[in-house]
Amino acid sequence: MKVLILNDHVVGHLRQCEAVYHYLLEYDRRRQAPRGVELESLELNTKFQSGFLRRAVFGFMHPRRDACEGCDHCVMMATSPGDYRRLLAADADVVVTPFGKRTTLIARWLARRRGAKSVVLMKPQDFSDRYDLVVVPRHDAVEPRPNMVVTEGAPNAVRLRALGPAATKLRDEAGRSDVYRIGLLLGGDYKRFRMRREKIQTLVGQLVEAAGLLSAELFITTSRRTPHPVEEILKSSFSNSPACKLLVIANEANRPEVVPAVLSVCRLALVSPESVSMISEAATSDAHVLVYEDDGFLDDKHKLFLSNLRDKGFVHTAPPERLCQKILEISRLGIKDRFLDDGKVVLEGLSRIL
């Protein structure tokens, strides 16, 4: 079985698509006669600038329209020459893509061209019946359809990724320890959300205080979206701190699979509130999850996502000024017994179309 991911360069989207690949591996493993699963990821040129004619063609090809189901010539007009050549050479039994104006269009065209199944993640709403399987999070509040499965968070394979060589290497470096370990996973600016300097300064102060009271070790990683001023706060606060065993500034020296590795060694993960993917990964792991509150910049759907996970016991939340108290409360909890597990519903959906 050949799986092709159409990559739009958004790391969180790619992780969700890769999760579908891991679910396909699990589906194949459960078969009486496993076929094997091959993965290819094709990065589309998202900065491709089209002229007026190309934009007009793309408008008629948009999945909301009935005028065009997509042909080779139209896809050639709506993509860069390099992307078009790679698409023509691509082979797949399953095409996986995050929702996007170009990616879903191309997924529909390529799946029909290759006789493949199309799997679209996130929110294709009005035109969802044009794909074989749509994986949509509950906070998007769409009307259920026969080809749709609804997840509580973002699909992820964080447990399987924690078994990979990069994550294993980092875990070996950390070594075994009975010391309480706290992971800090920081994203960054996203849509209307802005990571404010004063919030991070308060967070750092609360985290340092809690780590001192618990004699805890800290494992910290940023993302490529993290603003430079926030990176500077982290470096000045933790670069020479004996308690900080890992500080990864992704824009300077990123380490592959650092997030699943951190989640696998820490008993508590403190996560910024804007990343559905990162929060979902943390909620799937063995670590208790604490999301710091910053409602002023989150839209209603995002607030619904967080409140749903909090109400179901998958995450805890607290304002930055109360993080120390909340960390101490969570540290007294036993082994985590409530996990986010969207793999079951995605596997069920895949089994219907394969």
C-alpha positions as CSV (number, residue, x, y, z in Angstrom):
1,M,0.0,0.0,0.0
2,K,1.5,3.3,-1.1
3,V,0.6,6.4,1.0
4,L,1.3,9.9,-0.4
5,I,1.1,12.9,1.9
6,L,0.6,16.3,0.3
7,N,2.7,18.5,2.6
8,D,1.7,22.2,3.0
9,H,4.9,23.0,5.1
10,V,2.9,23.4,8.3
11,V,4.6,21.2,10.9
12,G,1.4,20.5,12.9
13,H,-0.5,19.5,9.7
14,L,2.3,17.2,8.6
15,R,2.3,15.5,12.0
16,Q,-1.4,14.8,11.7
17,C,-0.9,13.4,8.2
18,E,1.9,11.2,9.4
19,A,-0.4,9.9,12.2
20,V,-2.8,8.6,9.5
21,Y,0.2,6.8,8.0
22,H,0.9,5.1,11.3
23,Y,-2.8,4.2,11.6
24,L,-2.5,2.6,8.2
25,L,0.5,0.6,9.4
26,E,-1.6,-0.6,12.3
27,Y,-4.5,-1.4,10.0
28,D,-2.2,-3.4,7.7
29,R,-0.6,-5.2,10.6
30,R,-4.0,-6.5,11.7
31,R,-4.8,-8.0,8.3
32,Q,-4.5,-11.7,7.9
33,A,-2.1,-11.1,4.9
34,P,-0.3,-7.8,5.5
35,R,0.7,-6.0,2.3
36,G,3.3,-3.6,3.8
37,V,3.0,0.2,3.7
38,E,5.2,2.7,1.8
39,L,5.2,6.4,2.6
40,E,6.1,9.4,0.4
41,S,5.7,13.0,1.3
42,L,5.4,15.6,-1.5
43,E,6.0,19.2,-0.4
44,L,4.0,21.6,-2.4
45,N,5.3,25.1,-3.2
46,T,3.0,27.1,-1.1
47,K,4.6,30.4,-2.1
48,F,3.8,29.8,-5.8
49,Q,2.4,33.0,-7.2
50,S,-0.2,32.6,-10.1
51,G,-1.3,35.1,-12.6
52,F,-4.9,36.2,-13.3
53,L,-5.6,33.3,-15.6
54,R,-4.3,30.8,-13.2
55,R,-6.3,32.3,-10.4
56,A,-9.4,32.2,-12.5
57,V,-8.8,28.5,-13.3
58,F,-8.2,27.7,-9.7
59,G,-11.4,29.5,-8.7
60,F,-13.4,27.1,-10.9
61,M,-11.5,24.1,-9.6
62,H,-12.0,25.0,-5.9
63,P,-13.9,22.1,-4.2
64,R,-16.8,24.3,-3.4
65,R,-17.6,24.6,-7.1
66,D,-19.3,22.1,-9.3
67,A,-18.0,23.6,-12.5
68,C,-14.8,21.5,-12.6
69,E,-13.7,18.2,-11.1
70,G,-10.1,18.9,-12.0
71,C,-8.2,17.7,-15.1
72,D,-4.5,17.5,-15.8
73,H,-4.5,20.8,-17.7
74,C,-6.3,22.7,-14.9
75,V,-4.0,21.3,-12.2
76,M,-1.0,22.3,-14.3
77,M,-2.4,25.9,-14.4
78,A,-3.0,25.9,-10.6
79,T,0.4,24.6,-9.6
80,S,4.1,25.4,-10.2
81,P,5.8,23.6,-13.0
82,G,8.0,21.6,-10.6
83,D,5.0,20.5,-8.4
84,Y,3.0,19.5,-11.5
85,R,5.9,17.2,-12.7
86,R,6.2,15.6,-9.3
87,L,2.5,15.1,-9.1
88,L,2.4,13.4,-12.5
89,A,5.1,11.0,-11.4
90,A,3.5,10.3,-8.0
91,D,1.9,7.0,-7.3
92,A,-0.5,6.2,-4.4
93,D,-3.2,4.0,-3.1
94,V,-4.1,6.5,-0.4
95,V,-3.6,10.3,-0.7
96,V,-3.6,12.1,2.7
97,T,-3.7,15.9,3.0
98,P,-4.7,18.7,5.5
99,F,-7.5,20.9,4.4
100,G,-6.4,23.7,2.2
101,K,-7.6,25.3,-1.0
102,R,-4.8,23.8,-3.1
103,T,-4.0,20.6,-1.2
104,T,-7.6,19.3,-1.2
105,L,-8.1,20.2,-4.8
106,I,-4.9,18.3,-5.8
107,A,-5.8,15.4,-3.5
108,R,-9.2,15.0,-5.2
109,W,-7.6,15.1,-8.7
110,L,-4.7,12.8,-7.9
111,A,-6.9,10.2,-6.1
112,R,-9.2,10.0,-9.1
113,R,-6.3,9.9,-11.5
114,R,-4.6,7.0,-9.6
115,G,-7.8,5.2,-8.5
116,A,-6.7,6.0,-4.9
117,K,-8.6,6.7,-1.7
118,S,-8.5,10.3,-0.4
119,V,-8.2,11.2,3.2
120,V,-8.6,14.9,4.2
121,L,-7.9,16.3,7.7
122,M,-9.7,19.1,9.4
123,K,-12.6,21.0,8.0
124,P,-13.8,20.5,4.4
125,Q,-17.5,21.2,5.4
126,D,-19.8,21.8,2.5
127,F,-17.8,19.7,0.0
128,S,-16.7,16.8,2.3
129,D,-18.7,14.3,0.3
130,R,-16.1,14.6,-2.5
131,Y,-13.5,12.6,-0.4
132,D,-13.4,9.0,0.8
133,L,-12.7,9.9,4.4
134,V,-12.8,13.2,6.3
135,V,-11.2,13.4,9.8
136,V,-12.6,16.4,11.5
137,P,-12.1,17.6,15.2
138,R,-15.2,18.0,17.3
139,H,-14.6,21.8,17.9
140,D,-15.2,22.4,14.1
141,A,-18.8,21.4,14.9
142,V,-19.7,20.1,11.4
143,E,-22.7,18.0,10.6
144,P,-21.7,14.3,10.6
145,R,-21.7,12.5,7.3
146,P,-21.2,8.8,6.4
147,N,-17.6,9.4,5.2
148,M,-16.6,11.4,8.3
149,V,-15.1,10.5,11.6
150,V,-15.0,13.0,14.5
151,T,-12.0,13.3,16.8
152,E,-11.6,15.0,20.2
153,G,-8.2,16.5,19.2
154,A,-5.7,16.4,16.4
155,P,-4.7,12.8,15.2
156,N,-1.2,12.0,16.3
157,A,1.2,9.1,16.7
158,V,3.3,10.6,19.6
159,R,3.6,7.2,21.3
160,L,5.0,5.5,18.2
161,R,7.3,8.5,17.4
162,A,8.7,8.2,21.0
163,L,10.0,4.7,19.9
164,G,12.1,6.2,17.0
165,P,15.9,6.4,17.1
166,A,16.0,10.2,17.6
167,A,13.6,10.2,20.5
168,T,15.3,7.2,22.0
169,K,18.7,8.9,21.8
170,L,17.4,11.9,23.7
171,R,15.8,9.7,26.3
172,D,19.0,7.8,26.8
173,E,20.8,11.1,27.3
174,A,18.4,12.1,30.0
175,G,18.9,8.8,31.7
176,R,16.7,7.1,34.3
177,S,15.8,9.2,37.3
178,D,13.3,9.3,40.1
179,V,13.5,13.1,40.0
180,Y,10.2,14.8,39.1
181,R,10.5,16.1,35.5
182,I,8.6,18.9,33.9
183,G,8.5,19.5,30.1
184,L,7.8,23.0,28.7
185,L,6.5,22.9,25.1
186,L,6.2,26.4,23.6
187,G,4.6,27.2,20.2
188,G,4.3,30.8,19.1
189,D,2.4,33.3,17.1
190,Y,-0.5,31.7,15.1
191,K,-3.4,33.4,13.3
192,R,-4.7,36.0,15.8
193,F,-2.8,34.5,18.8
194,R,0.3,36.4,19.9
195,M,2.7,35.1,22.4
196,R,3.2,38.0,24.8
197,R,6.5,38.7,26.5
198,E,4.9,39.6,29.9
199,K,3.0,36.3,29.9
200,I,6.1,34.3,29.3
201,Q,8.1,36.2,31.9
202,T,5.4,35.3,34.4
203,L,5.3,31.7,33.2
204,V,9.1,31.4,33.6
205,G,9.0,32.8,37.1
206,Q,6.3,30.4,38.2
207,L,8.0,27.4,36.5
208,V,11.4,28.2,38.2
209,E,9.6,28.5,41.6
210,A,7.8,25.2,41.1
211,A,11.0,23.4,40.0
212,G,12.8,24.7,43.1
213,L,10.1,23.5,45.4
214,L,9.9,20.0,43.7
215,S,13.7,19.8,43.0
216,A,12.5,19.1,39.5
217,E,14.4,18.7,36.2
218,L,13.3,20.8,33.3
219,F,13.1,19.9,29.6
220,I,12.3,22.8,27.3
221,T,11.7,23.1,23.6
222,T,10.3,25.9,21.4
223,S,8.9,25.8,17.9
224,R,9.8,27.6,14.7
225,R,6.9,29.9,15.4
226,T,8.3,31.1,18.7
227,P,9.1,34.8,18.7
228,H,12.7,35.9,19.1
229,P,12.0,37.9,22.3
230,V,10.5,34.8,23.9
231,E,13.5,32.7,22.9
232,E,15.8,35.3,24.5
233,I,13.8,35.1,27.8
234,L,14.2,31.3,27.8
235,K,17.9,31.4,27.0
236,S,18.7,34.0,29.7
237,S,16.6,32.1,32.3
238,F,17.7,28.5,31.6
239,S,20.9,28.4,29.6
240,N,23.0,28.1,32.8
241,S,20.4,26.6,35.1
242,P,21.4,23.3,36.7
243,A,17.8,22.3,36.8
244,C,17.4,22.6,33.0
245,K,18.6,19.4,31.4
246,L,17.4,20.3,27.9
247,L,16.9,23.6,26.1
248,V,16.1,23.4,22.4
249,I,15.6,26.6,20.5
250,A,14.1,25.3,17.3
251,N,15.0,28.3,15.2
252,E,18.7,27.8,16.1
253,A,19.3,24.1,16.5
254,N,16.2,22.0,16.2
255,R,16.3,18.3,17.2
256,P,14.1,15.8,15.5
257,E,11.4,14.1,17.5
258,V,12.2,16.3,20.6
259,V,8.5,16.6,21.5
260,P,7.7,12.9,21.8
261,A,11.0,12.4,23.6
262,V,10.2,15.1,26.2
263,L,6.7,13.8,26.7
264,S,8.1,10.3,27.3
265,V,10.6,11.3,30.1
266,C,8.4,14.0,31.9
267,R,5.6,13.4,34.3
268,L,4.2,16.8,33.6
269,A,4.0,18.8,30.3
270,L,3.4,22.5,30.4
271,V,2.1,23.6,27.0
272,S,1.2,26.9,25.3
273,P,-2.5,27.2,24.4
274,E,-2.5,27.9,20.6
275,S,-1.4,24.6,19.1
276,V,-4.1,22.0,18.8
277,S,-1.5,19.5,17.5
278,M,0.9,19.9,20.4
279,I,-1.8,19.8,23.1
280,S,-3.3,16.7,21.5
281,E,0.2,15.0,21.4
282,A,0.7,15.9,25.1
283,A,-2.8,14.6,26.0
284,T,-2.1,11.3,24.2
285,S,1.2,10.8,26.2
286,D,1.8,9.4,29.7
287,A,2.5,12.9,31.0
288,H,-0.1,15.0,32.9
289,V,-0.8,18.1,30.8
290,L,-1.1,21.7,32.0
291,V,-2.1,24.4,29.4
292,Y,-1.5,28.0,30.5
293,E,-4.5,30.2,29.8
294,D,-4.4,33.1,27.4
295,D,-8.0,33.5,26.2
296,G,-7.7,37.0,24.9
297,F,-6.2,35.9,21.6
298,L,-7.9,32.5,21.0
299,D,-11.0,32.1,18.8
300,D,-14.2,30.4,19.9
301,K,-13.3,27.1,18.3
302,H,-10.0,26.9,20.0
303,K,-11.6,27.7,23.4
304,L,-14.1,25.0,22.7
305,F,-11.3,22.5,22.0
306,L,-9.6,23.4,25.3
307,S,-12.7,23.3,27.4
308,N,-13.7,19.9,25.9
309,L,-10.3,18.3,26.8
310,R,-10.4,19.9,30.2
311,D,-14.0,18.8,31.0
312,K,-13.0,15.2,29.9
313,G,-10.0,15.2,32.2
314,F,-7.4,15.1,29.5
315,V,-5.7,18.4,30.4
316,H,-5.5,20.9,33.2
317,T,-5.5,24.7,32.7
318,A,-4.4,27.6,34.8
319,P,-3.5,31.3,34.3
320,P,0.3,32.1,34.2
321,E,0.2,33.7,37.6
322,R,-1.1,30.5,39.2
323,L,1.1,27.9,37.4
324,C,3.3,27.2,40.4
325,Q,0.3,26.3,42.6
326,K,-1.2,24.2,39.8
327,I,2.1,22.3,39.1
328,L,2.4,21.5,42.8
329,E,-1.2,20.2,42.8
330,I,-0.6,18.0,39.7
331,S,2.7,16.7,41.2
332,R,0.7,15.0,43.9
333,L,-1.4,13.1,41.5
334,G,-0.7,9.5,40.7
335,I,0.0,7.9,37.3
336,K,-2.1,9.4,34.6
337,D,-5.2,7.4,33.9
338,R,-7.1,9.4,31.3
339,F,-5.6,9.6,27.8
340,L,-6.7,11.2,24.6
341,D,-7.0,8.4,22.0
342,D,-8.4,9.3,18.6
343,G,-6.6,6.4,16.9
344,K,-9.6,4.1,17.4
345,V,-12.1,6.2,15.4
346,V,-9.6,7.0,12.7
347,L,-8.8,3.3,12.3
348,E,-12.5,2.5,12.1
349,G,-12.9,5.1,9.4
350,L,-9.9,3.7,7.4
351,S,-11.3,0.2,7.7
352,R,-14.5,1.4,5.9
353,I,-12.7,2.7,2.8
354,L,-9.8,0.2,2.4
